[in-house]
Amino acid sequence: MNKIIQVAIDSPAAAGAGTQAKMIANYFNLLYLDTGKIYRFIGYLKIQKKKKFNYSLVKNEIKKLKLKSLDNKVLISNKVALEAAIIAKDPKIRKIVFKFQKKCAYKPPKKFNGSVLDGRDITSVIVKDAMFKFFITANIKTRALRRYKELRSIKNKISYNEVLKSIKKRDKSDFNRRYSPLKKTKDSILINTTNLTKRSCFLKIKKIMEKKLRLNGNF
Ligand code: C5P
């Protein structure tokens, strides 16, 4: 490989982007950053710190943030997801996490062939010039069912209807917010995972990527 590979993925909540991003990262040996986890981390900080939550606290926490802190199970809850979607509307918060994401995307550790980031503004703001841009989606009921199963599997007591309501609320906020709204950029490839298994979806993405990498002489 002679150039680092960047994969940028945007998607609404629970569309399967994270699963695909991890599979892509494993197969192509790329650093994976789930950018939603950064907003969840800040949302969790807000829940914990209550009135002591402020921008300089967020700045300090992001400065010392290690990727493995984003694996913390507490970040998976529905409450944290909703708080994340609220703080994510704030341009000052987005500015604070901008550099962290850019560094992961453009300067991954040398052992990797590149990076894959997923989120809401990756193709439109963070890695605009990525070699690969995907918009991954699925219908809302499928998304809600997947998230419901995921939350139940980690013993989170929540009903399907609560999950559906929460995803609708986040969709509304993520698609319509003023700063960095979720959208499919013209140059992103649409992948609808509603009727695809994880494997068949990955094979589709892999085929697209390998074709271009071969043409570019990277593979
Ligand atoms: O991807 P995930 O569902 O974990 O993201 C949680 C929330 O963080 C989203 O609903 C969205 O409001 C916000 N987010 C964002 N920009 C990103 C990633 C996530 O605004 N790049």
Boltz pocket constraint, residues with backbone or C-beta under 6 A from the ligand:
constraints:
  - pocket:
      binder: B
      contacts: [[A, 13], [A, 14], [A, 35], [A, 36], [A, 37], [A, 39], [A, 40], [A, 81], [A, 84], [A, 85], [A, 86], [A, 88], [A, 89], [A, 118], [A, 119], [A, 120], [A, 121], [A, 122], [A, 170], [A, 174], [A, 180]]
      max_distance: 6.0
